[in-house]
Amino acid sequence: MTPRAAAALAPCVLALAAVPWVIGNEFYVNMASQVLIYALFALSINMMLGYGGMVSLGHAAYLGIAGYACILATTAGYDQLTAAVFAVALSTTAAAFFGVLSLRAPGLGFIMITLALGQIVWGVAYRANDLTGGDNGIRHPARPMPFGFDISDAPSFYYFTLMVFFVALFFIWRFARSPFGASLKGARDQPRRMRMLGHNVWLVRWITFVMAGFWASVAGVLYVYYNLFLSPHAISLQQSAEILLMAILGGASTLSGPIVGAAIITLVKNVVSTYVERWNTLLGVIFVVVIVFMPYGLVPGCAQAWQRLRNRMKGRKEVSPAASEPAQ
């Protein structure tokens, strides 16, 4: 990371670290934890969508597989760390298998296969009452105690989630800036040319699919720790669509875009909905406005608007001295 990027990131890190102290209210601290979890979830699908051009409508399946596996392993008597590792490993393995099936078809076929696989996972969770509790859901016994620290209260759990989020954000940032990330973008934009250059486009996409499933699994474990509960609603088509829209709203071509999109949608659903009865309409209006005026998302759109404003102000400064000279 360059010194300039580190200097720009430092205020954001300090602001996030100060959230529990500034807000104080436990409800909003919990809401901040929820934003971080969904931001990580949106970042995971953005690895496929923004960098790989792969649109998935079944991404919530990995959150569900990891969540159910974590709960079942914990209730079976395993310690929290073993249960979490097992859950992430099982869900990532499922992502590897689903990736083999999904990447057999490009474009619309890929979307439909991911949708079908996601619905299969949802159907199993809905019908397997003995394991998942069916539509009634299943509870997690308690939050873990990493390194002996109690994270049962809102501020401590927020800091635990923030640390996991920063680790994930660093690795996803490195992924996007790595030569592998460059080959993924090349496979998105010019797959035929990448094949002619000797790159295995299918393998690049499959590895990305697995990595996205891994971070979605981590988000699933955090989701269970946060809610201490999981039901099939968390892995439904609606959930997959919301995560996809979070990445698109903020800007799928950027690293910060999914974070912004996750914050907006989560706050509208949980905070604005208490004051506005038709909050779904408000959310729809936000999407329409962004798509019309900022087709690449909020973050790229705001960056372009700021650049145009700077160029305009710079042009005025260059023109004003000449305009102030007296006519000869």
Secondary structure, 3 states (H helix, E strand, C coil): CCHHHHHHHHHHHHHHHCHHHHHCCHHHHHHHHHHHHHHHHHHHHHHHHCCCCCCCCCCHHHHHHHHHHHHHHHHCCCCHHHHHHHHHHHHHHHHHHHHHHHCCCCCHHHHHHHHHHHHHHHHHHHHCHHHHCHHHCEECCCCCCHHHCCCCCHHHHHHHHHHHHHHHHHHHHHHHHCHHHHHHHHHHHCHHHHHHCCCCHHHHHHHHHHHHHHHHHHHHHHHHHHHCEECHHHHCHHHHHHHHHHHHHHCCCCCCHHHHHHHHHHHHHHCHHHCCCCHHHHHHHHHHHHHHHCCCCHHHHHHHHHHHHHHHHHHHHHHHHHHHCCCC
